[in-house]
Amino acid sequence: MKKIFIKSGLALAAFSMLLTACSKFDDINQNPKSASESQVQEEFLINSAIIAAQMDPDVAERSFVLYWKSAAHQDLDDGFTAGQVNDGWSSAYYNQVTSWLTSINAAVQMSEGKIQKGAVNEYTNNLLQVARIWRAYLLTEMSDNFGPVSIDGYKGTTPTFASVKDVYYFALAELKDASAKLNLDLAPTEPLKKLDPSYGYDFKKWQRYANSMRLRLAMRLSEVDGAKAKTEFEAAVSGDLITDMSQTFQVQEKPGWDALTGVMSREWNEQILSTTMENIYNGLGGVKTADQLTDAVYQPYIRPADWAGLQLTDHFPTTSNDPLAGFWFDGLPQTIDPRAYKAFIPGGDFSNPNFCRYPSWNESAWKQTARALIKNGKDTAKLLDGKMAWNGSTGGDWGDKGTNNRWYYWPAASPRMSQQFRSSTSKRIFFAPWETYFLMAEAAVRGWNVPMAGKAAYEKAITQNFEYWNVSQFLGTYLTSTDFNTVGTSVSWDHVAEPPATRTMNFKNGYTDAPGTVAVKYPVNNLYKNGAVKNDLLTKIITQKYIANMPWLPLEAWSDQRRLGLPFFETPNVEQPLPGLPALTNSNYMTSSIKFFPQRLKYPSVVRNTNAQGYDQAVKALGGTEEATTPLWWAKQQ
C-alpha cells in the first residue's frame, strides 16, 4: 500500500491539524508521520486547510487585528500603522499560512495522483478543482502580506520564491481552469457536505467563488498590468458569480480556542473607532442621527452639522493631515452613515444589546467614560466624558500630548466594535456579493465590458450591504444624498461636483469655553490623482467598498488603499519621529506618500535564517529592498 510521508515540520503541523478536523481520524493507531491514502483523503485535507485558515486566536489577534485591521485603518494601533513590524507576529502567521498551503497542496497532489493511476471516484475531479481554487486564495493572501512567495514549495523541500506577478498569473490561471473543470451536476453526499465548512460542497457555489475571486485578482492588477487585468476580468465576469448573500463564501465562528474561534474575539484588543472611519462615516448619506437613534436618551448628545467640537491642542496632536486634528467631538454627529452605529457602539451606551463589555475582568475599562486631562503632571480638573461622544483616534506618536491625555487609548471613552463581531457567533466573510458589484462598477468606470452599468452595480452593492446591516429603511435618502463627508466625498452616483476648499465650523475652546469659528479644509489626498479629486466615481466606489467590507475584509481594504491610494487615510501623528516611518516628519505630514503607510510585512527571521537563497530571491523580486514600506508589484510605487 502506498504511504504518504510527512517530511517537514510545517507539513507535520498541517497533518496534526487535519487529524482534528474529522472524527474519522480518532481511530488511527500508527506512526503519526505516515498514513495510507485510505486514511487521508482529499476532503479531509481541504477541510483542514479551510478551517485552519480561519486562524486560531493567537494568530488572528496578531495578523487579522494588529496587522490587517491596523493597516486598513479600521482599528487604532500604534504599531504597524507606524511601520513597526513584529518578527514574532510575522513568524506566527508565516508558519500557519505555510501549513495551510501544505495541506491544500497535499490535496492537489493526492487527487492528481489518483487521476494519473485511474484510481478515481466520482468526486475526485471536483475535489481537485476545489483544492486548486482554495490554494489560489491562500497563495494570494500570503503574497498580499509579504510579496514574493513560493508557489509550489510546500512538499517538504526548500522553497524557491516567485515574484508577485508570477504568483498572480499562476492564481488567475488556476481559477480559470479549475472553474471550467468542475462538474456542476454532481451532488455531494451528506458525509461529504460536512467536510466543507463554507459551501457544503455545493459545486455551483464553488464555481461562483472561483469566478468572483478571479475578478478580485484581475482588478488588483489594474494599475500595473492593465491589459492583463481587463482580459481576465472580462472573461471571468461572463461566468456565474457571487451575486446573492446565499452564495457568500463565509465560515461559521464558534466560541473557544481553536481555528474557528472569532478572529476579533480577544478581550484585550480595544478595537475602537479609527479617525479614518470617523471621517468617512461622518456626514455621509444625509441620514440624521435622530432618525437612527430614536430613543430619548440620545437626543441631548446630537450636535449641529457645523459643529467641530472642543479644541484641545495641548492634549490632542496636530501633526497629521486629519482635517480635524486637535479637536475632540463632544457628542454625536448630526448626520452619519447608517452603518456606523451598527458597527461601533458609542461609549456609555450600556442599554445597547451590542455594547461590548470587554475586557470582562476590568469593568472600568468599558464603564468609566470620563477621564481627566493632565498638565505639568497634575490634573487640570478638566474632564472629557466619552459617553455618547463620537471620536476616532489616529495612530502614530502623540508625544507629551498623549502622556497628558488620560482619554487617549482609554477604551471606555471611545466608540468600540459591536459585540456581534467579538463573541465568536458570526460568520466570517471571505467574499460577499456586494464586492462582486463594486468590482463591476469599477470595471465599468474603466470602460471594460461588464454586464451592468456602473451606477446600477454601485447601487446594487450598497443595497445588499444595507440589507446585511439591517438599515434598508434609509436606503432611498442615502443613495440620492449629495452631502459631503469629512473627506469631501458624497454618495450619489450622479453627484460628482468637488467640495469647496474649506467649510466654516463652530467650536469651543476646550480650556476656556470661549466660542469660535474655524475654516476646516477638506484633506488633499496626494496618492490619488495628485490630490486634485475627492468626489469622482472611483472614489465613491472604493469608499463604499471600504465601508461594506468592514470588518471582515481588512486585508482587501488595505490592498485597495495600496493599489489606488483610496480611500483617504490620514497620516500617522508624528509629534515625535516614528522609527518605522523615517520619511514622515513634522514638516511633511500634510502630504500623503506611500512611505507614510506600511506596504507589506517583512519576512520573519526564520526565512532569512533557514532559506538564505530563497530570501535573496524574494528581496531581488521586491526590487532589492526589504522594508515594511517597500511597495508590492501591483501597488502604487511612489
VEXPA-135292 format. One record per residue (C-alpha): chain; z, y negated, x negated. Coordinates in steps of 0.5 Angstrom, whole numbers, plus 2048, in hexadecimal, padded with zeros to 3 digits. Example, Ala and Ser with C-alpha at 12.3 -4.5 7.8 and 13.67 -1.06 7.14 Angstrom:
2
<A; <810; 809; 7E7>>;
<A; <80E; 802; 7E5>>;
END
This chain:
638
<A; <800; 800; 800>>;
<A; <7FE; 7F9; 7FD>>;
<A; <804; 7F5; 7FB>>;
<A; <805; 7ED; 7FC>>;
<A; <808; 7EB; 7F5>>;
<A; <80C; 7E4; 7F6>>;
<A; <80B; 7E1; 7EF>>;
<A; <80E; 7DA; 7EE>>;
<A; <815; 7D7; 7F0>>;
<A; <811; 7D3; 7F5>>;
<A; <80E; 7D9; 7F8>>;
<A; <814; 7DD; 7F9>>;
<A; <818; 7D7; 7FC>>;
<A; <812; 7D7; 801>>;
<A; <813; 7DE; 802>>;
<A; <81A; 7DD; 803>>;
<A; <819; 7D8; 809>>;
<A; <814; 7DC; 80C>>;
<A; <819; 7E2; 80C>>;
<A; <81D; 7DE; 811>>;
<A; <817; 7DC; 815>>;
<A; <817; 7E2; 819>>;
<A; <81C; 7E7; 81B>>;
<A; <817; 7ED; 81A>>;
<A; <819; 7EC; 812>>;
<A; <820; 7EE; 813>>;
<A; <81F; 7F5; 812>>;
<A; <81B; 7F4; 80B>>;
<A; <81F; 7F8; 806>>;
<A; <81B; 7F8; 800>>;
<A; <81A; 7F4; 7FA>>;
<A; <81A; 7EC; 7FC>>;
<A; <815; 7EB; 7F7>>;
<A; <810; 7EF; 7FA>>;
<A; <80E; 7F1; 801>>;
<A; <808; 7F5; 804>>;
<A; <802; 7F2; 809>>;
<A; <805; 7F6; 80F>>;
<A; <80C; 7F2; 80E>>;
<A; <809; 7EB; 80C>>;
<A; <803; 7E9; 811>>;
<A; <800; 7E2; 811>>;
<A; <803; 7E0; 817>>;
<A; <80A; 7E0; 814>>;
<A; <807; 7DC; 80E>>;
<A; <804; 7D7; 813>>;
<A; <80B; 7D7; 817>>;
<A; <80F; 7D6; 810>>;
<A; <80A; 7D0; 80E>>;
<A; <80A; 7CC; 814>>;
<A; <812; 7CD; 816>>;
<A; <814; 7CB; 80E>>;
<A; <80F; 7C5; 80E>>;
<A; <814; 7C2; 814>>;
<A; <819; 7C1; 80E>>;
<A; <820; 7C3; 80D>>;
<A; <825; 7BD; 80E>>;
<A; <825; 7BD; 806>>;
<A; <81E; 7BB; 805>>;
<A; <81D; 7B8; 80C>>;
<A; <822; 7B3; 80A>>;
<A; <81F; 7B1; 803>>;
<A; <818; 7B2; 805>>;
<A; <817; 7B0; 80C>>;
<A; <81C; 7AB; 80D>>;
<A; <81E; 7A8; 806>>;
<A; <816; 7A8; 803>>;
<A; <812; 7A8; 809>>;
<A; <815; 7A4; 80E>>;
<A; <817; 79F; 809>>;
<A; <810; 79F; 806>>;
<A; <80E; 79E; 80D>>;
<A; <813; 798; 80E>>;
<A; <816; 79C; 814>>;
<A; <81C; 79C; 811>>;
<A; <821; 798; 80D>>;
<A; <822; 79B; 806>>;
<A; <822; 797; 7FF>>;
<A; <820; 79D; 7FB>>;
<A; <819; 79F; 7FC>>;
<A; <817; 798; 7FF>>;
<A; <819; 795; 7F9>>;
<A; <815; 79A; 7F5>>;
<A; <81A; 79F; 7F3>>;
<A; <819; 7A6; 7F3>>;
<A; <81E; 7AB; 7F2>>;
<A; <81C; 7B1; 7EE>>;
<A; <821; 7B6; 7F2>>;
<A; <81E; 7B4; 7F8>>;
<A; <817; 7B5; 7F6>>;
<A; <818; 7BB; 7F3>>;
<A; <81B; 7BE; 7F9>>;
<A; <815; 7BC; 7FD>>;
<A; <810; 7BE; 7F8>>;
<A; <813; 7C5; 7F8>>;
<A; <814; 7C6; 7FF>>;
<A; <80C; 7C4; 800>>;
<A; <80A; 7C8; 7FB>>;
<A; <80E; 7CE; 7FE>>;
<A; <80B; 7CD; 805>>;
<A; <804; 7CD; 802>>;
<A; <806; 7D3; 7FE>>;
<A; <807; 7D7; 805>>;
<A; <801; 7D4; 808>>;
<A; <7FC; 7D6; 802>>;
<A; <7FF; 7DD; 803>>;
<A; <7FD; 7DD; 80A>>;
<A; <7F6; 7DB; 808>>;
<A; <7F5; 7E0; 802>>;
<A; <7F8; 7E5; 807>>;
<A; <7F3; 7E4; 80C>>;
<A; <7ED; 7E3; 807>>;
<A; <7EF; 7EA; 804>>;
<A; <7EF; 7EE; 80B>>;
<A; <7E9; 7EB; 80D>>;
<A; <7E6; 7ED; 806>>;
<A; <7E8; 7F4; 807>>;
<A; <7E6; 7F4; 80E>>;
<A; <7EE; 7F6; 810>>;
<A; <7EE; 7F0; 815>>;
<A; <7F1; 7F0; 81C>>;
<A; <7EF; 7EB; 822>>;
<A; <7F3; 7E6; 81F>>;
<A; <7F1; 7E6; 818>>;
<A; <7EC; 7E1; 818>>;
<A; <7EF; 7DC; 81D>>;
<A; <7F6; 7DC; 818>>;
<A; <7F2; 7DB; 812>>;
<A; <7EF; 7D5; 815>>;
<A; <7F6; 7D2; 818>>;
<A; <7F8; 7D3; 811>>;
<A; <7F3; 7CF; 80E>>;
<A; <7F4; 7CA; 813>>;
<A; <7FB; 7C9; 811>>;
<A; <7FA; 7CA; 80A>>;
<A; <7F5; 7C4; 80A>>;
<A; <7FB; 7C0; 80E>>;
<A; <800; 7C2; 808>>;
<A; <7FC; 7C0; 803>>;
<A; <7FA; 7B9; 805>>;
<A; <801; 7B8; 807>>;
<A; <803; 7BA; 800>>;
<A; <7FE; 7B5; 7FD>>;
<A; <7FF; 7AF; 801>>;
<A; <806; 7AF; 7FE>>;
<A; <804; 7B1; 7F6>>;
<A; <7FD; 7B0; 7F6>>;
<A; <7F9; 7B6; 7F2>>;
<A; <7FC; 7BD; 7F3>>;
<A; <7FA; 7C4; 7F3>>;
<A; <7F5; 7C7; 7F8>>;
<A; <7F6; 7CE; 7F6>>;
<A; <7FC; 7CE; 7F1>>;
<A; <801; 7D2; 7F6>>;
<A; <7FF; 7D9; 7F4>>;
<A; <805; 7DA; 7EE>>;
<A; <800; 7D7; 7E9>>;
<A; <801; 7D0; 7E5>>;
<A; <7FD; 7CB; 7EA>>;
<A; <7F8; 7C6; 7E8>>;
<A; <7F7; 7BF; 7EB>>;
<A; <7F2; 7BD; 7F0>>;
<A; <7F0; 7B6; 7F1>>;
<A; <7F2; 7B3; 7F7>>;
<A; <7EA; 7B2; 7F9>>;
<A; <7EA; 7BA; 7F8>>;
<A; <7F0; 7BB; 7FC>>;
<A; <7ED; 7B7; 802>>;
<A; <7E6; 7BA; 801>>;
<A; <7E9; 7C1; 801>>;
<A; <7ED; 7C0; 807>>;
<A; <7E8; 7BD; 80B>>;
<A; <7E3; 7C3; 80A>>;
<A; <7E8; 7C8; 80B>>;
<A; <7EA; 7C4; 812>>;
<A; <7E3; 7C4; 814>>;
<A; <7E1; 7CB; 812>>;
<A; <7E8; 7CE; 815>>;
<A; <7E7; 7CB; 81B>>;
<A; <7E0; 7CD; 81C>>;
<A; <7E2; 7D5; 81B>>;
<A; <7E8; 7D5; 820>>;
<A; <7E6; 7DA; 826>>;
<A; <7E9; 7D6; 82C>>;
<A; <7E8; 7DB; 831>>;
<A; <7EE; 7DF; 82D>>;
<A; <7F4; 7DF; 831>>;
<A; <7FB; 7E0; 82D>>;
<A; <800; 7E6; 82F>>;
<A; <807; 7E4; 831>>;
<A; <80A; 7E6; 82A>>;
<A; <804; 7E2; 826>>;
<A; <806; 7DC; 82A>>;
<A; <80D; 7DC; 828>>;
<A; <80B; 7DB; 821>>;
<A; <807; 7D5; 822>>;
<A; <80C; 7CF; 823>>;
<A; <807; 7CA; 824>>;
<A; <802; 7CD; 829>>;
<A; <804; 7D4; 82A>>;
<A; <7FD; 7D6; 827>>;
<A; <7F9; 7D2; 82C>>;
<A; <7F3; 7D2; 828>>;
<A; <7EF; 7CD; 82C>>;
<A; <7F5; 7C8; 82A>>;
<A; <7F5; 7CA; 823>>;
<A; <7ED; 7C8; 823>>;
<A; <7EF; 7C1; 826>>;
<A; <7F4; 7C0; 821>>;
<A; <7EF; 7C2; 81B>>;
<A; <7EA; 7BD; 81E>>;
<A; <7EF; 7B8; 81F>>;
<A; <7F2; 7B9; 818>>;
<A; <7EB; 7B8; 816>>;
<A; <7EB; 7B1; 819>>;
<A; <7F1; 7AF; 816>>;
<A; <7EF; 7B1; 80F>>;
<A; <7E8; 7AE; 80F>>;
<A; <7EB; 7A8; 811>>;
<A; <7EF; 7A8; 80B>>;
<A; <7E9; 7A7; 807>>;
<A; <7E6; 7A1; 80B>>;
<A; <7E8; 79C; 805>>;
<A; <7E6; 7A0; 7FF>>;
<A; <7E0; 7A5; 802>>;
<A; <7DD; 7A2; 808>>;
<A; <7D7; 7A6; 809>>;
<A; <7DB; 7AD; 808>>;
<A; <7E0; 7AA; 80D>>;
<A; <7DB; 7A8; 812>>;
<A; <7D7; 7AF; 811>>;
<A; <7DE; 7B3; 812>>;
<A; <7E1; 7AF; 818>>;
<A; <7DA; 7AF; 81C>>;
<A; <7DA; 7B7; 81B>>;
<A; <7E1; 7B8; 81D>>;
<A; <7E1; 7B3; 823>>;
<A; <7DC; 7B7; 826>>;
<A; <7E0; 7BD; 827>>;
<A; <7E6; 7BF; 82B>>;
<A; <7EC; 7BA; 829>>;
<A; <7F4; 7B9; 82B>>;
<A; <7F3; 7B4; 831>>;
<A; <7F9; 7B6; 835>>;
<A; <800; 7B7; 834>>;
<A; <800; 7BE; 836>>;
<A; <7FC; 7BF; 82F>>;
<A; <800; 7BB; 82B>>;
<A; <802; 7BF; 824>>;
<A; <80A; 7BF; 825>>;
<A; <80F; 7C4; 823>>;
<A; <816; 7C4; 827>>;
<A; <81C; 7C2; 823>>;
<A; <823; 7C5; 823>>;
<A; <82A; 7C3; 821>>;
<A; <82D; 7C7; 81B>>;
<A; <82B; 7C7; 813>>;
<A; <824; 7CA; 812>>;
<A; <81D; 7C8; 812>>;
<A; <81D; 7C7; 81A>>;
<A; <823; 7C2; 81A>>;
<A; <820; 7BB; 81B>>;
<A; <81D; 7B7; 816>>;
<A; <821; 7B1; 818>>;
<A; <828; 7B4; 819>>;
<A; <82C; 7B3; 813>>;
<A; <832; 7AE; 816>>;
<A; <833; 7AA; 810>>;
<A; <82C; 7A8; 810>>;
<A; <82D; 7A1; 814>>;
<A; <825; 7A1; 816>>;
<A; <826; 799; 818>>;
<A; <820; 795; 81A>>;
<A; <81C; 792; 815>>;
<A; <819; 78B; 814>>;
<A; <812; 78E; 814>>;
<A; <813; 791; 81B>>;
<A; <817; 78B; 81E>>;
<A; <812; 786; 81C>>;
<A; <80C; 78B; 81F>>;
<A; <810; 78C; 826>>;
<A; <813; 785; 827>>;
<A; <80E; 781; 82C>>;
<A; <809; 787; 82C>>;
<A; <806; 788; 833>>;
<A; <80A; 783; 837>>;
<A; <80E; 787; 83B>>;
<A; <815; 784; 83C>>;
<A; <81C; 787; 839>>;
<A; <81F; 785; 840>>;
<A; <81A; 78A; 844>>;
<A; <81B; 78F; 83F>>;
<A; <823; 78F; 83E>>;
<A; <824; 78D; 845>>;
<A; <82C; 78E; 845>>;
<A; <830; 788; 846>>;
<A; <834; 78A; 83F>>;
<A; <82D; 788; 83B>>;
<A; <82B; 781; 83E>>;
<A; <830; 77D; 83A>>;
<A; <82D; 77F; 834>>;
<A; <826; 77E; 835>>;
<A; <823; 778; 831>>;
<A; <81E; 773; 833>>;
<A; <817; 774; 830>>;
<A; <817; 76F; 82B>>;
<A; <81E; 771; 828>>;
<A; <81E; 772; 821>>;
<A; <826; 774; 820>>;
<A; <82B; 772; 81C>>;
<A; <829; 76F; 815>>;
<A; <82E; 772; 80F>>;
<A; <82A; 771; 809>>;
<A; <831; 772; 805>>;
<A; <831; 779; 807>>;
<A; <82A; 77C; 809>>;
<A; <825; 77C; 804>>;
<A; <81F; 777; 804>>;
<A; <81B; 77B; 7FE>>;
<A; <816; 77E; 803>>;
<A; <810; 77D; 807>>;
<A; <813; 77F; 80D>>;
<A; <812; 779; 812>>;
<A; <819; 778; 814>>;
<A; <81C; 779; 80D>>;
<A; <823; 776; 80D>>;
<A; <824; 777; 815>>;
<A; <829; 77B; 819>>;
<A; <827; 77C; 820>>;
<A; <82D; 77C; 825>>;
<A; <82A; 77F; 82B>>;
<A; <824; 783; 82E>>;
<A; <81D; 780; 82E>>;
<A; <81A; 77D; 834>>;
<A; <814; 782; 834>>;
<A; <813; 788; 830>>;
<A; <80F; 78F; 82F>>;
<A; <812; 793; 835>>;
<A; <813; 799; 830>>;
<A; <817; 795; 82B>>;
<A; <81E; 796; 830>>;
<A; <81C; 79D; 830>>;
<A; <81B; 79F; 829>>;
<A; <821; 79A; 827>>;
<A; <827; 799; 82B>>;
<A; <82B; 792; 829>>;
<A; <832; 792; 826>>;
<A; <838; 793; 82B>>;
<A; <833; 796; 831>>;
<A; <838; 79B; 832>>;
<A; <836; 79D; 839>>;
<A; <82F; 79F; 837>>;
<A; <82F; 7A6; 837>>;
<A; <82A; 7A6; 831>>;
<A; <82F; 7A2; 82D>>;
<A; <830; 7A5; 826>>;
<A; <838; 7A6; 824>>;
<A; <836; 7A9; 81D>>;
<A; <83A; 7AA; 819>>;
<A; <83E; 7AD; 81E>>;
<A; <844; 7AD; 819>>;
<A; <844; 7A6; 818>>;
<A; <845; 7A2; 81E>>;
<A; <845; 79B; 81B>>;
<A; <83E; 79C; 818>>;
<A; <83B; 79D; 81F>>;
<A; <840; 799; 823>>;
<A; <842; 793; 81F>>;
<A; <83C; 78E; 820>>;
<A; <840; 788; 81E>>;
<A; <840; 786; 816>>;
<A; <843; 780; 812>>;
<A; <83F; 77C; 80D>>;
<A; <842; 77B; 806>>;
<A; <841; 775; 802>>;
<A; <845; 775; 7FB>>;
<A; <848; 77C; 7FC>>;
<A; <84B; 779; 802>>;
<A; <84A; 77A; 80A>>;
<A; <847; 774; 80D>>;
<A; <849; 775; 814>>;
<A; <842; 776; 816>>;
<A; <841; 77C; 81A>>;
<A; <83A; 77F; 81B>>;
<A; <83A; 783; 821>>;
<A; <835; 788; 821>>;
<A; <836; 78A; 829>>;
<A; <82F; 789; 82C>>;
<A; <82C; 786; 826>>;
<A; <825; 788; 824>>;
<A; <825; 787; 81D>>;
<A; <821; 78B; 818>>;
<A; <822; 78C; 811>>;
<A; <81E; 78B; 80B>>;
<A; <81F; 790; 804>>;
<A; <81F; 78D; 7FD>>;
<A; <824; 78A; 7FA>>;
<A; <829; 785; 7FE>>;
<A; <82D; 783; 7F7>>;
<A; <833; 77F; 7F9>>;
<A; <831; 77E; 800>>;
<A; <831; 785; 801>>;
<A; <838; 785; 7FE>>;
<A; <83B; 780; 802>>;
<A; <838; 782; 808>>;
<A; <83C; 788; 80C>>;
<A; <837; 788; 811>>;
<A; <832; 78B; 80C>>;
<A; <830; 792; 80D>>;
<A; <836; 793; 812>>;
<A; <833; 798; 817>>;
<A; <837; 796; 81D>>;
<A; <835; 78F; 81C>>;
<A; <82D; 790; 81D>>;
<A; <828; 794; 822>>;
<A; <828; 79B; 820>>;
<A; <824; 7A1; 821>>;
<A; <824; 7A4; 828>>;
<A; <829; 7AA; 828>>;
<A; <823; 7AE; 82C>>;
<A; <820; 7AF; 825>>;
<A; <826; 7B0; 821>>;
<A; <829; 7B6; 825>>;
<A; <824; 7BC; 823>>;
<A; <822; 7BD; 82A>>;
<A; <81B; 7B9; 82A>>;
<A; <814; 7BC; 828>>;
<A; <812; 7BA; 821>>;
<A; <80B; 7B7; 822>>;
<A; <805; 7B8; 81D>>;
<A; <7FF; 7B6; 821>>;
<A; <7FF; 7B3; 827>>;
<A; <7FA; 7B1; 82C>>;
<A; <7FB; 7A9; 82B>>;
<A; <7F9; 7AA; 824>>;
<A; <7F2; 7AD; 826>>;
<A; <7F0; 7A7; 82A>>;
<A; <7F3; 7A2; 825>>;
<A; <7EE; 7A5; 820>>;
<A; <7E9; 7A5; 824>>;
<A; <7EA; 79E; 826>>;
<A; <7EA; 79C; 81E>>;
<A; <7E3; 7A0; 81D>>;
<A; <7E0; 79C; 823>>;
<A; <7E2; 796; 81F>>;
<A; <7DF; 798; 819>>;
<A; <7D9; 799; 81D>>;
<A; <7D9; 7A1; 81D>>;
<A; <7D6; 7A5; 822>>;
<A; <7DC; 7A7; 827>>;
<A; <7DC; 7AA; 82E>>;
<A; <7E0; 7A4; 830>>;
<A; <7E0; 79C; 830>>;
<A; <7E5; 799; 82B>>;
<A; <7E9; 796; 831>>;
<A; <7E9; 79C; 835>>;
<A; <7EC; 7A0; 830>>;
<A; <7F1; 79B; 82D>>;
<A; <7F4; 79A; 835>>;
<A; <7F4; 7A2; 836>>;
<A; <7F8; 7A3; 830>>;
<A; <7FD; 79D; 832>>;
<A; <7FD; 7A0; 839>>;
<A; <7FF; 7A7; 836>>;
<A; <804; 7A4; 832>>;
<A; <808; 7A0; 837>>;
<A; <808; 7A7; 83B>>;
<A; <80B; 7AA; 835>>;
<A; <811; 7A5; 835>>;
<A; <811; 7A4; 83D>>;
<A; <80F; 79D; 83D>>;
<A; <809; 79D; 841>>;
<A; <80B; 798; 846>>;
<A; <80A; 793; 841>>;
<A; <803; 795; 83F>>;
<A; <7FF; 790; 843>>;
<A; <803; 78A; 840>>;
<A; <803; 78D; 839>>;
<A; <7FB; 78E; 839>>;
<A; <7F9; 787; 83B>>;
<A; <7FE; 784; 837>>;
<A; <7FC; 77E; 832>>;
<A; <803; 77D; 830>>;
<A; <803; 77D; 828>>;
<A; <809; 781; 825>>;
<A; <80D; 77E; 81F>>;
<A; <807; 780; 81A>>;
<A; <801; 77D; 81E>>;
<A; <7FE; 783; 822>>;
<A; <7FD; 784; 829>>;
<A; <7FC; 78A; 82E>>;
<A; <7F6; 788; 832>>;
<A; <7EF; 78B; 82F>>;
<A; <7EB; 785; 831>>;
<A; <7F0; 780; 82E>>;
<A; <7EE; 77F; 827>>;
<A; <7F0; 778; 826>>;
<A; <7F4; 777; 820>>;
<A; <7FB; 774; 821>>;
<A; <7FD; 76D; 81E>>;
<A; <7FF; 76C; 817>>;
<A; <806; 76B; 81A>>;
<A; <80B; 76A; 820>>;
<A; <810; 766; 821>>;
<A; <817; 769; 823>>;
<A; <81E; 767; 824>>;
<A; <824; 76A; 820>>;
<A; <82B; 768; 81F>>;
<A; <82F; 767; 818>>;
<A; <833; 76E; 818>>;
<A; <838; 76A; 814>>;
<A; <839; 763; 817>>;
<A; <836; 765; 81E>>;
<A; <831; 75F; 81D>>;
<A; <82B; 760; 821>>;
<A; <824; 75F; 81E>>;
<A; <81C; 761; 81E>>;
<A; <818; 765; 819>>;
<A; <811; 766; 818>>;
<A; <810; 76D; 818>>;
<A; <80A; 770; 814>>;
<A; <806; 776; 816>>;
<A; <806; 77A; 810>>;
<A; <800; 77B; 80B>>;
<A; <7FE; 782; 80A>>;
<A; <7FA; 782; 804>>;
<A; <7F9; 789; 804>>;
<A; <7F4; 788; 80A>>;
<A; <7EE; 784; 80A>>;
<A; <7F2; 780; 804>>;
<A; <7F7; 77D; 80A>>;
<A; <7F2; 77A; 80E>>;
<A; <7F2; 77E; 814>>;
<A; <7F8; 780; 818>>;
<A; <7F5; 782; 81F>>;
<A; <7EF; 786; 81E>>;
<A; <7ED; 78C; 822>>;
<A; <7EF; 791; 81C>>;
<A; <7F6; 78D; 81B>>;
<A; <7F7; 78E; 822>>;
<A; <7F5; 796; 822>>;
<A; <7FA; 797; 81C>>;
<A; <800; 793; 81F>>;
<A; <7FF; 797; 825>>;
<A; <7FE; 79E; 821>>;
<A; <804; 79C; 81D>>;
<A; <809; 79B; 823>>;
<A; <806; 7A1; 826>>;
<A; <807; 7A6; 820>>;
<A; <80E; 7A3; 81F>>;
<A; <813; 7A7; 81E>>;
<A; <80F; 7AE; 81D>>;
<A; <80A; 7AC; 818>>;
<A; <80D; 7A7; 813>>;
<A; <808; 7AA; 80D>>;
<A; <802; 7A9; 812>>;
<A; <804; 7A1; 813>>;
<A; <806; 7A1; 80B>>;
<A; <7FF; 7A4; 80A>>;
<A; <7FB; 79F; 80F>>;
<A; <7FF; 799; 80B>>;
<A; <7FD; 79B; 804>>;
<A; <7F6; 79C; 807>>;
<A; <7F5; 796; 80A>>;
<A; <7FB; 791; 809>>;
<A; <7FC; 792; 810>>;
<A; <801; 790; 814>>;
<A; <804; 78A; 810>>;
<A; <80A; 78D; 80C>>;
<A; <80F; 787; 80A>>;
<A; <810; 787; 802>>;
<A; <817; 78A; 800>>;
<A; <81C; 785; 7FF>>;
<A; <81D; 783; 7F7>>;
<A; <823; 77F; 7F7>>;
<A; <823; 783; 7F0>>;
<A; <81E; 786; 7EC>>;
<A; <81C; 78D; 7EF>>;
<A; <81B; 792; 7E9>>;
<A; <817; 797; 7ED>>;
<A; <812; 791; 7EF>>;
<A; <812; 78D; 7E9>>;
<A; <80C; 789; 7EB>>;
<A; <80F; 786; 7F1>>;
<A; <813; 780; 7EF>>;
<A; <817; 77A; 7F3>>;
<A; <811; 776; 7F1>>;
<A; <80B; 77A; 7F4>>;
<A; <80F; 77D; 7FA>>;
<A; <80B; 779; 7FF>>;
<A; <805; 77D; 7FE>>;
<A; <803; 785; 7FF>>;
<A; <801; 789; 7FA>>;
<A; <801; 791; 7F9>>;
<A; <805; 790; 7F3>>;
<A; <80B; 78E; 7F8>>;
<A; <80B; 794; 7FC>>;
<A; <80B; 79B; 7FA>>;
<A; <805; 79F; 7FA>>;
<A; <807; 7A6; 7F8>>;
<A; <80C; 7AB; 7F6>>;
<A; <80D; 7AC; 7EE>>;
<A; <80C; 7B3; 7EC>>;
<A; <813; 7B6; 7EC>>;
<A; <815; 7B8; 7E4>>;
<A; <814; 7C0; 7E6>>;
<A; <80D; 7BE; 7E6>>;
<A; <80D; 7BB; 7DF>>;
<A; <812; 7C0; 7DC>>;
<A; <80E; 7C6; 7DE>>;
<A; <807; 7C5; 7DF>>;
<A; <805; 7BF; 7DA>>;
<A; <7FE; 7C1; 7DA>>;
<A; <7FE; 7C0; 7E2>>;
<A; <802; 7BA; 7E2>>;
<A; <7FD; 7B7; 7DD>>;
<A; <7F7; 7B9; 7E1>>;
<A; <7FB; 7B5; 7E7>>;
<A; <7FC; 7AF; 7E3>>;
<A; <7F5; 7AF; 7E1>>;
<A; <7F2; 7AF; 7E8>>;
<A; <7F7; 7AA; 7EA>>;
<A; <7F4; 7A5; 7E5>>;
<A; <7F9; 7A6; 7DF>>;
<A; <7FF; 7A3; 7E2>>;
<A; <804; 7A7; 7E6>>;
<A; <809; 7A2; 7EA>>;
<A; <80B; 7A1; 7F1>>;
<A; <806; 79B; 7F1>>;
<A; <800; 79F; 7EF>>;
<A; <7FC; 79F; 7F5>>;
<A; <7F8; 7A5; 7F7>>;
<A; <7F1; 7A6; 7F7>>;
<A; <7F0; 7A4; 7FF>>;
<A; <7F5; 79F; 7FF>>;
<A; <7F4; 797; 7FD>>;
<A; <7F3; 796; 7F6>>;
<A; <7F6; 78F; 7F5>>;
END
